């Protein structure tokens, strides 16, 4: 159907500014690049259909598709019918089960891309959008999609570019303003260490990811083969999502970064740019104590998740991963990642580690915000710390099983797209 799709996943109401910018960006891409680029919204909250229809009326040339949770479940069921029996249980890990799951949000977009026949996936989020830049008396939007369409999939001296992305302007991806705004960066660096970020990388995160993306945009700065990780709401992927899914670990922030981490750690061709998208945490994240607890539980899960995965990438570097895997066909990556994850998980489980100390540092620096409700939420997280660690280690095993069958899943999705009921559902989702 399409070579590219432009996806916006959400479970909350999309802000009017973000909604309008998404339509503007897609409409701009279609005009400039003379192509069809559908806007695909996957809405677990089922709260944006009317607003999308209203916005879409202003952009009649933009093809907008809207999928609810029930729609996605029906599509997954159709794919399951195409799978061998042994692959159905691992695939079932990406079904929605009532728990927040950031990795499965990206996995859902990968599956939707396959159903649409696309091998290029552009992503923004409900709280991210293209920034407007004032030039003289005029204001114009700086659309990341231009760089994505120019470079994604292009063969360069570094190889075929599989990832194009940038950072966020405004809020960092984790809500730690009280640390970022403190002129004394020791607690901020302590937080970085809690996330298992090596000390020699702290300055890059601080200056490039946090402060650098807040600098006014003047002109494009392109960094090929950069080690910087783009943010999920400002990136595009080519091909690799056919072979490596994200982790289906529930709750954890950061579980949606696994595929792009494979690109960077495997030294595949990539491009980091300075067309940062605006990022604003929405007020509804914290409008009750339950949501406050959910957010900081998710961040505590990130501490545990990162402890394992950063150790895994360090292990692969010692084993020469960066020097060889990018030269191999992509279809070898799936089993390579599954095999090395399985072996390293066994080694990791057998040795003692300091993840408890990392969590203690995390609690200490976040609690310095001095808010009673936040302290209460952190106390609840701390009280369930053992179960949290066990859940994440179990989910890493589920991820390994999912990686092993992922190519079967994506192939099944492309076959399922030809079924009458699936075609009817997709066509019927167009607003």
Steps between C-alpha positions, in 0.01 A plus 500: 500500500766750610879513520495736802257557787493785754385368837372665817427261787308629802291406800402857590332798336730654238559872551357722224843642416654156469209374291522793260879469466476130418258574216717791386811283496336224298339747256838674458676168432247401238535831316876528516585136433207426267400188688218340696568500872210379714453631854433193716373559853485206743285615793476275805300769677247522216458871566626674185282386211277808488794742527685312226197515274466873559870565437497271199228708337754783479751268331299308238814370329622323815384140530438446872445153648372455854539173692346425839619230737225267373609561140857409586388187685306389191811553286714305747247216496523487120879482522482226763299286261789524255765397753629152584374386840841538668513871412157589636594513869799734453291717266226517765743701715430808288122488553376773731445363851395811689852596606697791353751356256719742303689229313179350371387841378791495257441132420142592410628764257738246345208265440286779357784592264509141375122497453527821297783349293743767626870454570553858615343610828489862620392565858380796705316481832187661637713741705768573238477706184708698250628828641426841347795730439471878467694647209464875491131573522400155376461169679556166329501139613818295493386154396724202586319300230700685231827357629338162557377481140829629363723253682302200629590190299762689300828315435798707615867435563390370844244260354123514466354745751256318729435775755447875473408691813551789738419611851242699690474872556338585833446213738764227507364148452505445880335754731796608715483879466602550864832331422552660159436850634742463792833674414675233707486198269613239751150366568421501129813298430407269786169445321686423176708243689182348644399441136835323447623777269880491510670801658681586179158535329345735759622814328359388165158437652503830687641726229366334186176328592368738766655843443599465136148426377375812676726724293315709238490332160689696233600246237537125464779321681533141380700241694548175312585195711430693820485310829218728618164331544211682333174527691209281398278797416753625245629212294456281194610142438562302185496120471647409839161482672430201277764306693527630857201588723507707815475344842147413621596580861201667669513843667862583421599822331766441236377160385414660165865581427629148442475495120676833459763390753573206269567748221740706710672218688525291183654800323246498219476815291297775666454875521438726799375852426418819688140544386375440853129451552314685772432273797257590777396264778124524523340595832285186503810290577483607865139601559455231765720297734453185296648659189784648704582153633477349151747752356766451766453125503567515124817701564614256770442220249722692260781492758477120514446457125797725418722319749457180302504641148794735538696208643387292201624759249833531682532122485436500124758772444757284672395215271550713187131558421558847353778384272309232312124486526424805283675331209268198516156472340227639725322166512793364704446768765186340644661175611824675597314729741283218637800273555722759664217630719425147620863423581562832673178475702621172646836655588337809648261296716785291636709791627447756773425854388441847641154568361371550856755777556401663170137502611598651837678785321197548276263530798737741678540753219136496390379546857698824520214658307340530844141413411307283752291328232816414307666361813192288564513365144870415530436322830242280325748425222773417752268266693448291185857518374566125513195417294590775255850359440364147461235619251758674281735202493208276404401746228851491355440130443172584328686748279747232394213271400337785306823582316533135396161503323488863390579446133222241491265758653586769246471259208164384635385862526580559133303187406210595725479837326362318196207349692161649420407575863836665567480715189147600594608596854792710373294674233224558753742665743560787261335817625 
